[in-house]
Amino acid sequence: MGERDENDCNGIDGNGTAIAVMDEMTGEILQRIAINGVGNFNFRAALPARYKVKLLALGREAVMMAPITSVNDGNCNLCHTPENFMGAKGRIVPAPP
């Protein structure tokens, strides 16, 4: 078993924060999902072959630079680790206003 994360992967207080899953080919938003009180979310719908995720917080938006393939199976914590696995930017939090 790997090392335990110091905050159990808890992120920001999700109040008013959401993510949007976008089809990478069309740019269409497939679903907007509220983030819970520790910064996590659940998405159970089928994912397209390539998609991006957009963070919506504090009146701002941030979109992933590189698309994700469905091979990842939607496990954001696979790459968004304290070690920035696969070039991901660690934990994603909105910039202060």
N, C-alpha and C positions, 0 to 999 in steps of 0.2 A: 504494500500500500504506500502511496506517495506521501510526501510531507503534508501536514495539515496547514491550511491557509490560516493566517493569524486572525482573520475576521470571518471565517466560514463562507467566503465568497459573497458576503453581504456588501452591497454597493450603497448608492445614495438613497435617501428617503425619496420614495417614488411619488410623492404628492405632486400631482400635476404634470408628471413626466410620462411619456409614452414612446413606443417604438412603432415604426411602420415597416412591414415587410414588402419589398418592391421587386417585381419581376425585372431582372436586369435587361432583358431584351426590349421590353415595351415601356419600362419606367412606371408601369401601372402599380398603384398601391393595392396590395392584395388584402391587407388587413392592418388596422391600427389597434395596438394592444397597450393597455395601461400597465404601468410598472408598479409592482407592489411596494410595501413599506421598506423593503430591504434592497430594492433595485433589481429584482428578478421578475421574470414574466414567463408565461406558458403559451405556446402556439401549437395547436394540434392539427391544423389543416395540412394538406399535402403541399410540399414546397416545389417550386419550379426547378428545372435543371440548374439554373444560375439565378441568384438573387442577391440583393443588397438590403441592408437594414439602415433605416434613418432614425436618429434619435431626435425627439421633439421635446424641448424643455425650455422654460423661461422665455417663451416667445422666439426661440432660436431653433435651428435645425442643423444637424450634422449627418452627412451620408458617408457610408463606408466607401473607401477609395476602390477597393478591389472586390469583385463579385465572389460570392461563396458558391460552391457547387453542392448539389444535394447529397454528395458523398459524405459531407460533414454531418448530415442528419440533423441539422439545427442545433447542435450542441455548442453554443457560444463560448462556454467555459473551456472548450477544448483548446482554443487559441488565445482567448482573452484571459491570460494568466499573469501573475506577478512577473514571470520571466519573459513575457511578450512572445510566446511561441508562434512560429510561422509568420513573424513580422507583425502580428496584431499589436495594437497599442494598449496592452494590459487592460485594466478595468476602465470602462468608459463612463465618464461623469461629465455633466454639462459644465461649461465654463461659467464662472460667476458673472452676474449681469454687469 
